[in-house]
Amino acid sequence: MDDYVLFKFRSIDKYLLKSLVHSEIYFARPNRLNDPFDCRVDIRQSLENAISKSSSPTKERLEQLRGLSDFLDKVQSDIAAMGVCSFSLALENPLLWAHYADAHKGICLTYHFSEQFFYENADHILGIVQVDYEINPLSEWFVESGATIRDFDEFGISLIKKALTVKSKPWKYEEEIRILKKEDGSYAIGKEHLVQVCFGLETPETDINLIRRLLDQDGYEVQLCRISRRDDADFGLKTVEI
């Protein structure tokens, strides 16, 4: 079974504290994400683009899918109500610290999930999928994969997962991976899944002490570290245990 080590960059605010107290991760609806295209690619238009770029027999199969207008509308509607929890596969990326951890004044939470976690929570969680960064990733999926899936249920689930995990190329620096849930909102997980807390270059000592006390009081067993400057590079970062 695969294990996943995922990094979540956060500001230190009341929402972070609540998530730690209740051992929760939060799944956002697509309309709450910071990119208006994220999880909101027009499925029908992507299919039309795929048809225009394909040839037989793929084109004929995609044209059959075009006729499933009610189904495609239902998938688009379902996606809008689902929840996405975003993580990164990179810890020492300066852009992520700047953009998502309050300009290095926040923290990065490291989570560990085994494949078993997703089996045990399958009633709520659709799975974990790495984000695909391309110019037309959903259109390409229709041509390369969607047209070959014959099982109707499998096609629907695969389309939903793909539509929730495609972004344009400029976002590639995030190295994002997502846990997908059937609805939005907070979701409780075991404390054992949080394995490390890393503070930024500019995290105030008062905030570091606050987080340390909270983790101790709530029974977490985590490694604590802090981002530091590398001595052998002008802009490099390194992780140092504290």
N, C-alpha and C positions, 0 to 999 in steps of 0.2 A: 504494500500500500504506500502511496505517496504521502509525504508530510509537506506542509506549507508553512514557511516562515514569512510573515507579512508585516509591513511597516505602515503605521498610521500616524500621520503628522497632524498635530492639534495645537490650537491656542489653549492657553490655560484660562478657562472661564467656568461659569456655572454648569455649562453643558458637559464639559470634561469631568468635572467633579462628580456630577450626577452619574455619569457613565461608569466611573470607577466605584462609587459607593454601591451601585446596583449591579455591577459587573455586566454591562450592556454594550452592545454595538448598535449603531443607528443606521437604518436603511432609508435613504432619501428617495422621494419620488423623482422621476425625470425632470419635472418642471421646477425642481429645487436645485438642480445642478448649475454650475457656473458657466457652462457652454450651452447656448440655445440649440445647438445641433445634437448635443449628447443625448442618446436614447430617444431622439425625436426625428430620426431620418424618415423620410416619407417612403414607406415600404412599397407602395404601388409605383411610385416614380422610379425607385431603384430597380424594380422588376422590369419596367419599361426600358430602362437603360440597358439592363441585362439582355433583354430580347433583341434590342437593336444591335448589340455587339456579338451575338451568338450565331451559330449556324446549325444546320440539321445534324443529328436529331435533337440536340439540346434545345434549339429554338422552339421546336414543336412542343416539347415538354413544358417549357416556360410559358408558352402561349396557352396551354391548358391551365396553368396556375393563374394566368390573368383572368380566366373565367370564374375563379373562386372569389369574387369581389366581396361577398358578405364575410367570408372567412378572413380575408386580408384586413377588412375593416375591424373585425373582432380582435385580431391579433394586435393591431395598432392601438385599439382601445384598452386591451389588457395590459399592454406594455406601459401605458400612461399611469396605471394604478399600482405598478409593482415597485419594489424597493431595491436600491443599489447601495452596497457598502463598498467603498473604494479603498484600496490599499496600494502600496508600492512594493516593488521588489528591490528597491535601492534605499539604503540608509544614509550614505554619505554624499548625497546629491545636493549641492548648495542651492539650486533652484527650488527644490521641494521645501527645504528649511525656510527659504525666503518667502515663498508663496503660501505655504500651508501651516507653518509653525510660527506665525506672528513675527516674521523677520528675525528668526533665531531666538526669540524670547519665549517660545513655546516648548513643546516636547514631541518626541516620537515614541509611540507605543509599539512594541514588538509582540505580535501574536503568533502562536504555534497551533496549527490545526492539522489533525490527522485525517486521512480519508474517512475513517470511521465516524468522525464528527458529522460529515455530510450525509452519511447513511442514516445515522440516528436522528437527524433533523430534517429528513427528506419530506416530511409532511408540510414543512414551511419553506425550506430552502431548495431552490432549483439546482444550485451547484456553484462551482467556482470556475471562472473563465478569465483567461488573460486577454487584455484589450488588444484589438487588431488596429494598427495605425496605417491607413492607406488613403489614396485619393478617393476611390470608390469602393470601399471594402464590402458593403452590403450587396452592391450590384455584382461584384466579383464572386461573392459567396453563392448567389443564385446560379451563376454559370458553372462554377467549379464543384459545388456541393449540393445546393438546393434542388437542382434538376435531377439528381441521381437518387434522392430519397423517395422511396415508394410508399412507405408506411405513413399514413396521414398524421397520426399522433406524433410520430417521431419528427416529421417535417415541421409541425407546428411548434414543438418545443425547441427544436434546433433553430428555427427562425427567430423565436423570442430571444433565445440566448445570444444569437448573433447580433440582433438589433440593439440589445442592451450593452454590447461590448465592442462597438466600432467607434473610432474617433479619427479625426483628420490628422495628417502627419505632424503638424507642428506640436502636437501634444505628446509626441513619442518620448520626450525626455522624462515623463512621469513614470515610465515602466510600470504601468498600472495593471492590477489584477483585481477582479471584482467577485464578491459573493453576491448572488442574486436571490432575492426573496419574493414570495408570491404577493406580499403586501408591504407597505412602508411602515416605518415606526421603529421603536426600540425593541431589541431582542436580547433576552438574558442568556448569557453563556457562563460556563464555569470559570472561576478565577484562575484555574490552572492554565488557561489558554493565554493569559498575559504573562510573558516570560521576561520581558525587559522594558525598562523605561529609560529613555535617553533625553537629556536636557540639551538645549541649544547653547550656542556660544554666548548669547546675551540673556539667558534665563536668569531672572533675579534670584538671589539667595533666599529671599523670603518665600518665593514660589517653590523653589526646590525643597525647602524645609516643609512647606505645606503639603506637597505631594508625598514626601517621605513619611510624614506622620499619618496621612490618610491610608497609604499602602500598608503601614504597620498595623494600624487600628483595624483595618478590614481583612487582615489575614492573608494578604498577598505574599507570595514568595517569588520575588523578581530580582533580576540583576539590575543595578543602577549604573548608568554611565553618562558621560557628557561629551559633546562634540568639542574638539579642540583643533587648533591650527597645526598643519603639518610643517615641520622644519625644513623639509627638502623640496618644497614647492611654494610658489607665490600665492596660490589660491587653494591649496589642497586642504582637505578635512580628514580628521581621524577620530576614532572613537576611543575614549579612555574610561576605564572603570573607576567608579568613585565609592 
